[in-house]
Amino acid sequence: MTGGMVLRKGTMRNSGRKARPEYAGLSFRQKGNPTVSGSRPMALTVAGVEVWSLFTGAGGLDLGLARAGFHPSLAVEIDPSCCTTLRRHFPGLDVWETDIREVTAASLAERRHHAEVFLMVGGPPCQSFCPGGKRAALSDPRGNLIYTYLRLVDEIRPHVFVLENVAHLVTAALRHRPIAQRPGKRWNLSVYHEDRTNGDASAPPMEPDELSGSAIRQVFGEMEALGYAVNFGIVDAADYGAAQHRFRFVMLGVREGVPPPMPPATHGPFASSGESWRTLRDAIFGLRDNPGPHSEYTADVARYFALVPPGGNWRQLPKELQPKALGDAAYAAGGGKTGFFRRLSWDAPSPTITGRSNRKGSAVCHPDFVRPLSVRECARLQGFPDDWVFEGSMSDQYMQIGNAVPVHLGEAIGRVILELTAPRQRRAAAHTPEVERLLDAAIARLRATAKNKRKRSDGQLLLLDDLSPGLET
């Protein structure tokens, strides 16, 4: 592998390390935490445990965990605006504004004066795996921040860890080979699973670390080598009460016992309750006439958006305008390009909120007005309460919101972890599901949601993200 760090299976294992005893000291109290701004009352709170949050951002995952009962005690974040936001809303949180690559278990222990951590959570920057990125995977330095997180799991040895990332992590390769250098020049990596030459002898066969899924197999193997039982899957924030389809990769690991399952759906077709997905109308209609600050489209972009109906995208533009609206290169590219000139429907969940509110390729236009969603409207779709203030410029605010884990998803994750505190779980022998079974299930969910022609009855596309130039699986 070139351009980045290589870890072989088991290289982080600390041979000779004695197994630590079960985490002791869990206790509960019957009240909420008044030190978290915007946190609603909770029936059950875990007290006296260390919960460390890495790559914290604006605190969406942390607020969700707090609602489930786990109150983060430490946050490590490099972005100054995010840190100011965290300090404003988590007065009791130790916010360490630093580059996590310079952080060690020793420096963390010295700062916190704790030898034992119950829960560690983190979502390393994910641009390497985003469908709109260069798909450089773990050969990209940003992708290697996942290994920074793994290193800290190894050094800190939390009882439970959560690794959260973009859904496309399950299809990423350890090493990216440009399409032009692949046999047959195929963008879809799945064609190389049966034949790594794709019938083309003019280029070297694809190597195992260049194939789809090789990155997550590596991460899974590293976690197993560290002695953790691991589960992972693809989840949709809409299934947990967010008025937004946001598909994420979630890995849950435990040092002892059986890893928790993926959170059960509380909304939508997979929910046993029968409760429907929350819609855009449910979340933001009350802000229609008083949305708060928002960015603007350029005159050219606004002119095209005016022609797109609610629930539509660039495909609803007149045929003769489509090449100019998208640009020749984007228009000629493969994939559905569903993120281009996307206008929302009141009666469906929003697609994924991004940090770039006014770009033609990632915009989410208001159903009734030719404007991007406001800062507050985006925050509601991510589950933040209206009194949650995002510090920094408007661009900083949009970015903090777009990069956040939806609060509803964070709470759902917290609740399945809370069940681990039951003695029957902590006494169980360590057991990890089979990686190929988990990977097959995750990729099946990706493919089911990535079919551009799949529509719900209300006409709103149910899509993973803007899949241009296509899902690389």
N, C-alpha and C positions, 0 to 999 in steps of 0.2 A: 504494500500500500504506500502511495506517495502522498506528500503534502500534508501529512498529519501523523498522529500518534497511533501506534499499533499495540493492542493488548491481546495477548494470546490467552486462551482459556486457562484460568487458574493463576494468572500472573499476579493478581492482587491478593491472593489467598495468604493469610498469615499462618504459616505452618506452625504447629505447636500451640496455637491459641487455645486456651481452655474454654469450654462452653460456659457462657455466663448464666447465672441463675435467672429464673423467671423474674420479670419486672415486678417489684413490690412497691407498695405505697399508693396504689390507686384508691382514691376515695371520691365520694360524690356529695354534691350539695344541691339543694332544691331551690336554686335561684339563678338568675342570669348574671352576666358580668357587666356592671355598670360602667366599666372603663372602656368599653368598645362603642364608639359612636355609631349609631344606626343599627345596633344589634338588638333584635327583638327578644323578648323574654324567653327563657328556655326552661324546660321541665327538669333537665338533668345536666349537670356540669361536672366534668372530670377536674378534680382539684389536685394540686401539688405535683404535677408532672411537667417535665420539660418537653415542649413541642417546638421544634426548630424548623423554620421556613427559609428555604434558599431560593434565589431567583424570585423574590417575593412580588415584584411589580407593585401594582396599586392595591393589592390585598384582597382580591376576589376570592381566591381559594381560602385565605385565612379567615375572612368574614364568614364563609360557609362552614369552615371547621368550628368556628366559635359558636355558630348557631346550633351545631350538632353537639357541642359540649367541650370541644378541645380548644383552649385559648393559647395561641402561639406565644411563646416567651422570648423568642429570638427571631429576627428577620435579617437576612443578609441580602443586600441589594445595592447595585452600583449606580443606578440612575438617580440623580439628585432630586428631580421632581417627584419621583415615586417615593423616595425616602421622606420628603416633606409631607406628602399625602399620608403616609403610614404614621408618622409622628402625630399628625393632627387627629387621626381617628383611633389610634391605639396608644393612648398615653402611657400605659404600663408596659408597652412592648419595647424590648431592647433592639433598636434598629442600628445595624452596623452597615454603614455606607462604605463599601469597599469592593475591590475586585475579588471575586470568589476564587479565582485561580491562585491567589496568594494566601488563601485561608487554609489552615490545617486543624486537625482535631485538637492539637495541643493549644493553639491560639484560641479556639472556641471554648475549650475547657477552662482556660485561664480567665476568659471574659465572663463566663457564666458560673464558674465554681461548681459545676455539676459533672459527675462522672458518668451518669446514666441518663439517656434520652429515651423517652417512650416512643415518640413519633417524629419522624423527619420527612418533610415534603419538599418537592421541588419540581419546577418545570423549566429546564434549561432552554435557552433561546432556540427556536425551531425553524429559522429561515432555511436551513439546509434541506429540510424535508418538505417545505411548503410546495404545493403544486405550481405556484407561480414563480418559484425560484429556479436555480440552476441544477437542482437535484444532485448536489455534490455529496450528499450523505455524510458518512463519518470521516471522509477525507477532507471535509471542510472544517476549519478551526472552530466554527460555531457549533458544528456537530460534535466536536470533541469535548464541549462543555458537558455533554452527557457523561463522559468519562471522568470529568472533574467531580460530578455528583456521585458516581460509583466509587471513586476514591474516598470521598468523605463518608459514604455509607460504610466502607471497609474500615476506616479509621475510627469512626464514632460508634459503630455497632448499635444503631437504634433498635429498639424492640420491633418497631414497625416502620416501613418506609413507603412513600408514595412517589412514583415517577410519573409525571403528566407531560404530554407532548401532543403534537399534531397527529391526526389519524394516519397520515401518510408515512409515519415512521415504520409501520409494519411492512411497507413495500420498498423501503429504502435499501440500498446496497451499502456494504462497507466501503467499497471503492467505486467511484463513478467513471464509466467509460463514455466519452461523448458519442452521440448517436452516429456521427459520420465515421467513427472508427470501429463500429460494431459489425459483425458479419450480417450482411443483409440490410444494415442500417435501419433496424427496427427500433422504434421508441418503446414498444411494449416489452418489458423484460420477461414476461411470462412465456413468450415464444421460445426462449432459450432454455427453459427447464427440461424439455424433452431432448433437444438437440442444441448443444452450445455453439455449434457452427451455423445453425440455421440454413444448412445446405450451401454455405458460401465459404469456399476455401481461400478467398482472397484476403481475408482478415484472420488474425489469431482467434481461436475459440474463446468464448467468454469464460473467465475464471470463476470459481465458486464464490469469491468475495465480491464479484461484480453482479451477482444475481439478486433478484428481488427477494427480500426477507433475510438476507445475510446479516444485515445490521442488527435486527432485533434478535436473531439467533445468537449473535455474539453477546449482546447485552444480557440476554436470558442466561446464557452459559456462565458469564462472569458472576451474576448474582447467585446462581446455584453453587458456584465454586466458593463463594463467600459464606456458604452455609445457610442461605435464606431459602425458604419455600416461597414460590412466586406464582402469581396469577396475573394475567393481563387480558385486555379486551378493548374494543371500540365502543364508546358510549356517545349518546346524543343528549346534549343539555336539555332539549325540548322534552325528553322523556322524564325529566325531574322538575318540571314546572317553569323552565325558562321559556319566554315567548320567542325563541330563536333556535333554529337548527344549527348546532355547533358540535361537530363530531370530533372527539378527542381520543387519544390513546391514553390509557391508564394502566399502570403496573402497580400492583400491591404486593409487598413482600413482608414476611414475618420471620423473626429469628427463631421462634419456637412455635410449633403447632401448625395448623392448617391455614393457608392464606384465605382471606375473605373472598367471597364471590364478588362479581361486579354488582354495583347497586341495582336493586330491582326497580323497574320503571314505575313511576307514580302517575304518569300522564301518557296519553296516546294509545296506540293500538296494542302495545305490549303490557299495558298496566292492568292488573287484576281489578282495580277499582272501577274501571270503565270511564275514568275522567279523561276528557279530551285534552289535546294539546292547547296551551294558551296561545292566543293569537296576538298579532300586532295591536289590534283594537283593544284587547284586554289590558295590554301593557302601557300604551302611550296615547290613546285617544284623548284622555283628559288633558294632555299637553298640546293639543292641536292648535289652539289659539294663543298659547303662551309657552312656546317651546324652549325659550331661553336662547343663549348664544349658539350660533351655528356657522359653519363655513359656507362658502358660495361656490357655484360652478362658474367656469369661464363662460363667456357669451356663446362660444361655439358648442360647448358641451351642453349648456342649458337648451340650446335650440333643438338638439336631438332628443333630449329627455322630454321635451314638450310633446313629442310625437309618440312616446311610449306609454301604453295604458297601464293601469295598476296590475301588478302580477306579471308584467311582461319584461322583455329585455331587447337587445339589439335586433333580434329576429323579427320584431314587430315594426321595425323601421321600414320605409319603402325600400324595395330591392336596390334601386339605383343609388340610394344614400349609404347603404351598408359598408361598401369598401372604404369610402371616405371617412365615415364615422369611426370605424375601428382602426383605420390605417391599413395600408396594403399588406404589411407583414403579418399583423394579427389576423386580418381577414383570411389570408391564405393558409394560416396555421391550422393544424388539426384540432380535434376536441370541440366541445360545445361552446366554449367561451361564454358560459352563461353568466359570468360576473359582469360582462360589459353592458353598460346602460341598463342596469337592473332597477326596476321600479317595484316597490313593495305593494303587497295586497293587504288590506285591512283584516281580512278574514282567514289568515294563515300565519303560522310563525314566520318571523323574519329569517332570511338566510344569515350566514355568519357575518357578524359585525367585524370590520377590520379597523386598523388604525389610520387608514387613509380614506377619509370620508368624501373627498371631492374628486377622486380619480375616476375616469370613465371605466377603467377595468375592474374596479373594486368598490364602486359606489353602491350605496343603498338609498335610493331616492324616495322621498316622502310620497305616499299615494296621491295626495291632493294638491301638493305644491311642488314646483320645480326647484327643489333645494335638497341638500343632504339632510339626513336626520341631525338633530341638534346634539350637543354634548349630553344634555340631560336625557333625551330620548334614547340615545345609545346606552347610557348608564342603566336606564330602566331595563332594557333588553338583556343586559348582563346581570341584572338582579341587585344592583346597588340601590340603597335607599336614597330618597331625594335629598337628604341632608349630608350625603357623602360628597365632599368637596374635593375636586382634583386640582392639585397645584400646578403651576407652570403656565406656559402659553396655551392658546387654544389647540395648537398642534400637539403639544405635550399631553393635553387632556384627552384628546381623541386617541392618541397612541396608548396611553395608560389603560383606557377602557377597552380598546380593541385587542390588546395583548393579555387582558385579564382572563382568568378562569371564571366562568359564570358562577355566581354565588350559589345558585341552586345546585349545581353539580358538586361544588365543594362541600355543601351540607350533606348531600347524598353519600359522598365518599366518607365523610366523617361518621355517618351513622353506621355504615357497615364495619368501620374500624372499632366503633364503640362496642359492637357485639363481641369483639375479641376479648374484652375484659371479663367475659363469662369464664369461670374456672374450667368448664369442660373443654373450651377451646384452647386455653393456655396449657392444659395438661396433655393435649394430643401430640402424637409424634409428628415431627416435621414431614410434610408431604407436599410435593409440587406437581401440578398437572403437567401433562406431556406437551412440550413446546409446539410440536407440529399440529396437535389438535387445537391448541389455542390460536396458532397462527392461521390455520384454515378457517376457523370461525371468524377471526378478525377480518381477513381478506374477503370472506363471503359477505360480511356486512358492508365493507367498502364498495364492493362491486354492486350490491343491491341498491345502494344509495347513489351510485355514480352513473346510472343509466340516464342519459339526458332526455330520453323520450318518456321516462316514467313520470306520470303526473297524478296528483291527487284529484279528487272529484271537483274541487273548487278551481282547478286550473293552475294553482301555484306549483311551480317546480319544486320537487323534493330532492335537493342535491347536496352533495358533500361540501362543495366549495366551487369556485371557478376552476374547472378541471382542465383548462387550456394549458398546455397543448394535449393533455390527456393523462389518465391515471396510469402511472408506470408501475405495472404489477407483473 
